[in-house]
Amino acid sequence: MRLLVILMLVTIIASLGSALYYVFKDKGQSKRAVKALALRVGLSISLFMLLMMGHYFGLINRHLN
């Protein structure tokens, strides 16, 4: 579970970086930056839902120290 969360976070950051690259490279002439940002939002929502489901099904435990 931890590896999946880390992989999704890295993918989210990579999508954000690619959107920044497309903004500067294309200068607003294409929709690649919008698609990259939409992908980032979708991945972020998916990660949030994955974490919520993991907590609900007991895959993620709280450590109270």
Summary of the structure (lengths in Angstrom):
residues: 65
radius of gyration: 15.6
end to end distance: 21.8
largest distance: 53.3
contacts: 143
relative contact order: 0.15
helix: 77%
strand: 0%
